[in-house]
Amino acid sequence: MAQEKEAKPAAPPLKLWLGPVALGWLVPGGGHFYLKRWNRGALLLLAVAGMFVFGLMMRGRMFEPSDGDLFNMALNYGGFIGDVASGALYFLTTWLGYSQPDLAGAVPDYGTKFLVCAGLLNILAMIDAYEIAVGKKS
């Protein structure tokens, strides 16, 4: 007996979700504003921007891609992706010349983590905007 293959669901059209996801990356919460989810968008904007600003105030370091051994490459590229995921906040900050050396101490170290976590939270917000845009979530 031949087993029936399960039909793979078709991918949602690109034009349905690309706008909210791209706007959500550029402006934290922007995808939710685009989808008229005002409260959720405002909360995400405050959370991501707040974490980013606190990270800057604690003199956190922005990651830069660098070569070296595998561990340092993974750490630096992962941190860089987390920083860039903050969208316009990252680009505005680097354009204005923000650059901190790798300072020893707990406060700058936590600041660096806040900067990366702001981007990671923004990635979760983009996934949420995608799911709302394609109708998987209300």
MDAnalysis code that builds the backbone (N, CA, C; Angstrom):
import MDAnalysis as mda
import numpy as np

u = mda.Universe.empty(414, n_residues=138, atom_resindex=np.repeat(np.arange(138), 3), trajectory=True)
u.add_TopologyAttr("name", ["N", "CA", "C"] * 138)
u.add_TopologyAttr("resid", np.arange(1, 139))
u.add_TopologyAttr("resname", ["MET", "ALA", "GLN", "GLU", "LYS", "GLU", "ALA", "LYS", "PRO", "ALA", "ALA", "PRO", "PRO", "LEU", "LYS", "LEU", "TRP", "LEU", "GLY", "PRO", "VAL", "ALA", "LEU", "GLY", "TRP", "LEU", "VAL", "PRO", "GLY", "GLY", "GLY", "HIS", "PHE", "TYR", "LEU", "LYS", "ARG", "TRP", "ASN", "ARG", "GLY", "ALA", "LEU", "LEU", "LEU", "LEU", "ALA", "VAL", "ALA", "GLY", "MET", "PHE", "VAL", "PHE", "GLY", "LEU", "MET", "MET", "ARG", "GLY", "ARG", "MET", "PHE", "GLU", "PRO", "SER", "ASP", "GLY", "ASP", "LEU", "PHE", "ASN", "MET", "ALA", "LEU", "ASN", "TYR", "GLY", "GLY", "PHE", "ILE", "GLY", "ASP", "VAL", "ALA", "SER", "GLY", "ALA", "LEU", "TYR", "PHE", "LEU", "THR", "THR", "TRP", "LEU", "GLY", "TYR", "SER", "GLN", "PRO", "ASP", "LEU", "ALA", "GLY", "ALA", "VAL", "PRO", "ASP", "TYR", "GLY", "THR", "LYS", "PHE", "LEU", "VAL", "CYS", "ALA", "GLY", "LEU", "LEU", "ASN", "ILE", "LEU", "ALA", "MET", "ILE", "ASP", "ALA", "TYR", "GLU", "ILE", "ALA", "VAL", "GLY", "LYS", "LYS", "SER"])
u.atoms.positions = np.array([
    [0.826, -1.184, 0.000],
    [0.000, 0.000, 0.000],
    [0.873, 1.251, 0.000],
    [0.495, 2.133, -0.811],
    [1.218, 3.401, -0.865],
    [0.652, 4.352, 0.191],
    [1.554, 4.945, 0.921],
    [1.111, 5.908, 1.923],
    [0.865, 7.253, 1.266],
    [-0.159, 7.879, 1.709],
    [-0.466, 9.200, 1.163],
    [0.461, 10.224, 1.794],
    [1.025, 11.043, 0.952],
    [1.875, 12.110, 1.457],
    [0.988, 13.269, 1.887],
    [1.362, 13.843, 3.014],
    [0.603, 14.995, 3.493],
    [0.917, 16.189, 2.613],
    [-0.108, 16.909, 2.242],
    [0.085, 18.102, 1.418],
    [0.694, 19.204, 2.278],
    [1.746, 19.770, 1.765],
    [2.414, 20.855, 2.465],
    [1.616, 22.137, 2.233],
    [1.294, 22.864, 3.310],
    [0.533, 24.095, 3.104],
    [1.356, 25.119, 2.317],
    [0.676, 25.850, 1.472],
    [1.354, 26.858, 0.654],
    [1.845, 27.998, 1.546],
    [2.983, 28.540, 1.182],
    [3.535, 29.673, 1.920],
    [2.660, 30.903, 1.687],
    [2.473, 31.705, 2.725],
    [1.665, 32.913, 2.543],
    [2.332, 33.863, 1.546],
    [1.533, 34.631, 0.822],
    [2.111, 35.557, -0.156],
    [3.036, 36.570, 0.510],
    [4.112, 36.868, -0.179],
    [5.134, 37.780, 0.339],
    [4.561, 39.154, 0.638],
    [3.666, 39.639, -0.222],
    [3.139, 40.991, -0.034],
    [2.266, 41.099, 1.211],
    [1.829, 39.956, 1.736],
    [0.988, 39.953, 2.920],
    [1.782, 40.260, 4.188],
    [3.012, 39.767, 4.270],
    [3.763, 39.894, 5.508],
    [5.050, 40.704, 5.410],
    [5.542, 40.995, 4.214],
    [6.834, 41.673, 4.095],
    [6.813, 43.078, 4.683],
    [5.763, 43.830, 4.443],
    [5.669, 45.199, 4.961],
    [5.711, 45.261, 6.480],
    [4.826, 44.512, 7.176],
    [4.870, 44.561, 8.642],
    [6.183, 44.071, 9.237],
    [6.777, 43.039, 8.633],
    [8.027, 42.509, 9.184],
    [9.176, 43.501, 8.963],
    [9.267, 44.068, 7.758],
    [10.336, 45.037, 7.479],
    [10.184, 46.288, 8.333],
    [8.959, 46.785, 8.455],
    [8.730, 47.966, 9.285],
    [8.994, 47.647, 10.750],
    [8.648, 46.433, 11.176],
    [8.908, 46.014, 12.547],
    [10.390, 45.914, 12.847],
    [11.200, 45.592, 11.841],
    [12.650, 45.569, 12.049],
    [13.194, 46.991, 12.118],
    [12.750, 47.826, 11.216],
    [13.288, 49.183, 11.157],
    [12.894, 49.999, 12.383],
    [11.632, 49.956, 12.761],
    [11.130, 50.692, 13.930],
    [10.517, 49.665, 14.872],
    [11.092, 49.460, 16.050],
    [10.511, 48.486, 16.971],
    [9.037, 48.786, 17.230],
    [8.201, 47.780, 17.042],
    [6.762, 47.935, 17.193],
    [6.077, 48.463, 15.945],
    [6.843, 48.850, 14.935],
    [6.289, 49.434, 13.722],
    [5.397, 48.478, 12.952],
    [5.725, 47.207, 12.953],
    [4.892, 46.224, 12.278],
    [3.524, 46.117, 12.921],
    [3.486, 46.238, 14.229],
    [2.212, 46.183, 14.932],
    [1.406, 47.460, 14.699],
    [2.091, 48.596, 14.634],
    [1.389, 49.838, 14.291],
    [0.789, 49.723, 12.889],
    [1.546, 49.150, 11.961],
    [1.073, 48.957, 10.589],
    [-0.170, 48.073, 10.551],
    [-0.210, 47.079, 11.440],
    [-1.349, 46.152, 11.510],
    [-2.451, 46.662, 12.437],
    [-2.319, 47.896, 12.874],
    [-3.301, 48.559, 13.738],
    [-3.449, 47.865, 15.095],
    [-2.358, 47.369, 15.612],
    [-2.303, 46.800, 16.961],
    [-1.572, 47.830, 17.828],
    [-2.261, 48.916, 18.129],
    [-1.636, 50.089, 18.730],
    [-1.030, 49.798, 20.094],
    [-1.753, 49.120, 20.978],
    [-1.246, 48.865, 22.333],
    [-0.009, 47.973, 22.311],
    [-0.073, 46.913, 21.542],
    [1.068, 45.995, 21.461],
    [2.272, 46.693, 20.834],
    [2.032, 47.489, 19.799],
    [3.115, 48.233, 19.168],
    [3.763, 49.214, 20.124],
    [2.945, 49.921, 20.914],
    [3.490, 50.882, 21.877],
    [4.310, 50.184, 22.955],
    [3.812, 49.041, 23.439],
    [4.560, 48.292, 24.451],
    [5.897, 47.795, 23.902],
    [5.880, 47.305, 22.677],
    [7.121, 46.820, 22.085],
    [8.099, 47.960, 21.839],
    [7.599, 49.085, 21.361],
    [8.464, 50.243, 21.147],
    [9.107, 50.678, 22.456],
    [8.320, 50.778, 23.511],
    [8.870, 51.185, 24.803],
    [9.856, 50.156, 25.351],
    [9.541, 48.881, 25.210],
    [10.419, 47.842, 25.752],
    [11.755, 47.787, 25.006],
    [11.701, 47.745, 23.683],
    [12.937, 47.629, 22.897],
    [13.757, 48.913, 23.012],
    [13.111, 50.058, 22.828],
    [13.851, 51.323, 22.920],
    [14.378, 51.545, 24.331],
    [13.593, 51.169, 25.331],
    [14.049, 51.311, 26.713],
    [15.265, 50.459, 27.010],
    [15.239, 49.209, 26.583],
    [16.404, 48.341, 26.790],
    [17.616, 48.888, 26.055],
    [17.398, 49.389, 24.849],
    [18.507, 49.915, 24.059],
    [19.105, 51.153, 24.733],
    [18.259, 52.062, 25.177],
    [18.743, 53.289, 25.826],
    [19.444, 52.966, 27.142],
    [18.886, 52.046, 27.932],
    [19.567, 51.660, 29.165],
    [20.926, 51.038, 28.873],
    [21.007, 50.243, 27.806],
    [22.287, 49.668, 27.414],
    [23.303, 50.743, 27.053],
    [22.849, 51.781, 26.359],
    [23.746, 52.892, 26.023],
    [24.159, 53.657, 27.271],
    [23.221, 53.882, 28.173],
    [23.527, 54.629, 29.395],
    [24.497, 53.873, 30.298],
    [24.492, 52.554, 30.198],
    [25.428, 51.745, 30.983],
    [26.759, 51.555, 30.253],
    [26.914, 52.260, 29.135],
    [28.138, 52.208, 28.322],
    [28.410, 50.812, 27.768],
    [27.347, 50.177, 27.305],
    [27.493, 48.867, 26.683],
    [28.227, 48.982, 25.358],
    [28.887, 47.913, 24.977],
    [29.679, 47.878, 23.751],
    [28.851, 47.272, 22.630],
    [28.964, 47.857, 21.437],
    [28.345, 47.285, 20.242],
    [29.293, 46.227, 19.678],
    [28.753, 45.093, 19.328],
    [29.561, 44.035, 18.737],
    [29.895, 44.358, 17.290],
    [31.052, 43.924, 16.858],
    [31.475, 44.041, 15.466],
    [31.914, 42.661, 14.998],
    [31.580, 42.307, 13.751],
    [32.046, 41.005, 13.258],
    [33.572, 40.981, 13.217],
    [34.146, 39.893, 13.679],
    [35.607, 39.793, 13.647],
    [36.011, 38.339, 13.432],
    [37.193, 38.179, 12.929],
    [37.740, 36.850, 12.695],
    [38.498, 36.396, 13.933],
    [38.854, 35.158, 13.937],
    [39.576, 34.587, 15.060],
    [39.182, 33.135, 15.209],
    [39.252, 32.653, 16.449],
    [38.840, 31.271, 16.657],
    [37.314, 31.165, 16.579],
    [36.828, 29.952, 16.503],
    [35.405, 29.704, 16.273],
    [34.531, 30.301, 17.361],
    [34.953, 30.196, 18.622],
    [34.152, 30.732, 19.720],
    [34.004, 32.245, 19.617],
    [35.109, 32.947, 19.398],
    [35.047, 34.410, 19.295],
    [34.265, 34.854, 18.068],
    [34.394, 34.121, 16.969],
    [33.620, 34.461, 15.776],
    [32.127, 34.311, 16.045],
    [31.734, 33.190, 16.659],
    [30.325, 32.966, 16.959],
    [29.795, 34.022, 17.924],
    [30.580, 34.362, 18.926],
    [30.177, 35.364, 19.905],
    [30.014, 36.733, 19.253],
    [30.989, 37.142, 18.458],
    [30.946, 38.472, 17.851],
    [29.888, 38.576, 16.759],
    [29.763, 37.564, 15.919],
    [28.735, 37.612, 14.881],
    [27.330, 37.518, 15.488],
    [27.158, 36.678, 16.495],
    [25.857, 36.584, 17.163],
    [25.475, 37.887, 17.840],
    [26.423, 38.497, 18.530],
    [26.164, 39.787, 19.162],
    [25.882, 40.867, 18.140],
    [26.613, 40.825, 17.021],
    [26.396, 41.810, 15.954],
    [24.991, 41.680, 15.377],
    [24.538, 40.459, 15.147],
    [23.183, 40.237, 14.628],
    [22.155, 40.743, 15.640],
    [22.402, 40.481, 16.924],
    [21.507, 40.987, 17.957],
    [21.461, 42.506, 17.982],
    [22.604, 43.156, 17.801],
    [22.641, 44.623, 17.772],
    [21.911, 45.173, 16.557],
    [22.189, 44.619, 15.378],
    [21.583, 45.110, 14.135],
    [20.072, 44.886, 14.132],
    [19.608, 43.866, 14.851],
    [18.173, 43.575, 14.886],
    [17.375, 44.697, 15.546],
    [18.051, 45.630, 16.196],
    [17.352, 46.776, 16.782],
    [16.940, 47.780, 15.731],
    [17.366, 47.580, 14.498],
    [16.925, 48.413, 13.382],
    [17.479, 49.818, 13.417],
    [16.591, 50.790, 13.303],
    [16.995, 52.196, 13.200],
    [17.734, 52.666, 14.448],
    [17.428, 52.092, 15.603],
    [18.144, 52.472, 16.824],
    [19.635, 52.192, 16.675],
    [19.964, 51.033, 16.146],
    [21.371, 50.672, 15.937],
    [22.024, 51.599, 14.914],
    [21.345, 51.790, 13.769],
    [21.949, 52.598, 12.708],
    [22.118, 54.050, 13.126],
    [21.158, 54.597, 13.839],
    [21.265, 55.975, 14.314],
    [22.408, 56.113, 15.315],
    [22.518, 55.150, 16.211],
    [23.558, 55.198, 17.233],
    [24.952, 55.098, 16.624],
    [25.137, 54.170, 15.700],
    [26.461, 54.044, 15.083],
    [26.752, 55.215, 14.150],
    [25.726, 55.751, 13.489],
    [25.919, 56.907, 12.610],
    [26.347, 58.131, 13.422],
    [25.819, 58.246, 14.641],
    [26.200, 59.366, 15.501],
    [27.551, 59.151, 16.166],
    [28.179, 58.021, 15.917],
    [29.553, 57.802, 16.378],
    [29.693, 57.116, 17.721],
    [28.652, 56.480, 18.213],
    [28.761, 55.785, 19.499],
    [29.714, 54.617, 19.361],
    [30.718, 54.600, 20.197],
    [31.679, 53.501, 20.194],
    [32.291, 53.418, 21.586],
    [32.138, 52.298, 22.217],
    [32.702, 52.097, 23.539],
    [33.752, 50.989, 23.478],
    [34.864, 51.198, 24.161],
    [35.829, 50.095, 24.246],
    [35.264, 49.008, 25.150],
    [35.888, 47.858, 25.126],
    [35.463, 46.755, 25.983],
    [35.942, 47.060, 27.400],
    [35.076, 47.681, 28.184],
    [35.428, 48.093, 29.540],
    [35.238, 46.943, 30.511],
    [36.138, 46.866, 31.486],
    [35.998, 45.854, 32.529],
    [35.019, 46.370, 33.575],
    [34.139, 45.530, 34.009],
    [33.186, 45.923, 35.040],
    [31.817, 45.364, 34.741],
    [31.020, 45.280, 35.784],
    [29.699, 44.674, 35.657],
    [28.737, 45.568, 34.885],
    [28.760, 46.867, 35.122],
    [27.777, 47.753, 34.498],
    [27.941, 47.797, 32.977],
    [29.154, 48.016, 32.431],
    [29.273, 47.974, 30.969],
    [28.940, 46.606, 30.378],
    [29.243, 45.543, 31.113],
    [28.931, 44.201, 30.633],
    [27.422, 44.001, 30.554],
    [26.697, 44.446, 31.565],
    [25.237, 44.369, 31.508],
    [24.686, 45.276, 30.410],
    [25.317, 46.428, 30.209],
    [24.887, 47.318, 29.135],
    [24.998, 46.654, 27.776],
    [26.087, 45.918, 27.556],
    [26.267, 45.186, 26.303],
    [25.159, 44.156, 26.128],
    [24.821, 43.468, 27.206],
    [23.753, 42.464, 27.134],
    [22.398, 43.119, 26.876],
    [22.164, 44.290, 27.444],
    [20.917, 45.001, 27.194],
    [20.794, 45.374, 25.723],
    [21.884, 45.811, 25.107],
    [21.850, 46.189, 23.694],
    [21.492, 44.987, 22.817],
    [22.096, 43.845, 23.094],
    [21.814, 42.644, 22.312],
    [20.397, 42.146, 22.580],
    [19.978, 42.151, 23.835],
    [18.625, 41.672, 24.169],
    [17.546, 42.553, 23.558],
    [17.813, 43.837, 23.396],
    [16.843, 44.708, 22.722],
    [16.615, 44.221, 21.297],
    [17.686, 43.859, 20.600],
    [17.546, 43.336, 19.242],
    [16.846, 41.992, 19.208],
    [17.153, 41.131, 20.169],
    [16.505, 39.823, 20.205],
    [15.012, 39.953, 20.496],
    [14.649, 40.890, 21.361],
    [13.234, 41.139, 21.603],
    [12.554, 41.676, 20.349],
    [13.272, 42.480, 19.587],
    [12.709, 42.995, 18.340],
    [12.507, 41.868, 17.320],
    [13.381, 40.867, 17.320],
    [13.184, 39.714, 16.438],
    [11.900, 38.981, 16.820],
    [11.661, 38.813, 18.113],
    [10.413, 38.184, 18.553],
    [9.204, 39.020, 18.148],
    [9.333, 40.331, 18.195],
    [8.242, 41.215, 17.766],
    [7.988, 41.068, 16.268],
    [9.053, 40.895, 15.475],
    [8.887, 40.710, 14.032],
    [8.183, 39.381, 13.744],
    [8.516, 38.347, 14.486],
    [7.843, 37.056, 14.313],
    [6.365, 37.188, 14.676],
    [6.072, 37.926, 15.729],
    [4.688, 38.142, 16.127],
    [3.935, 38.923, 15.048],
    [4.564, 39.941, 14.470],
    [3.922, 40.710, 13.394],
    [3.672, 39.817, 12.183],
    [4.610, 38.933, 11.875],
    [4.424, 37.988, 10.772],
    [3.207, 37.108, 11.015],
    [3.117, 36.542, 12.220],
    [2.010, 35.635, 12.520],
    [0.666, 36.346, 12.494],
    [0.630, 37.592, 12.923],
    [-0.623, 38.354, 12.850],
    [-0.954, 38.656, 11.404],
    [0.041, 39.028, 10.600],
    [-0.193, 39.409, 9.211],
    [-0.714, 38.229, 8.372],
    [-0.219, 37.031, 8.634],
    [-0.656, 35.878, 7.835],
    [-1.884, 35.190, 8.418],
    [-2.368, 35.671, 9.550],
    [-3.599, 35.133, 10.117],
    [-3.415, 33.948, 11.044],
    [-2.202, 33.639, 11.471],
    [-1.983, 32.541, 12.399],
    [-2.318, 32.946, 13.828],
    [-2.397, 34.244, 14.049],
    [-2.601, 34.775, 15.377],
    [-3.490, 35.997, 15.268],
    [-4.300, 36.222, 16.264],
    [-5.162, 37.407, 16.204],
    [-4.668, 38.507, 17.098],
])
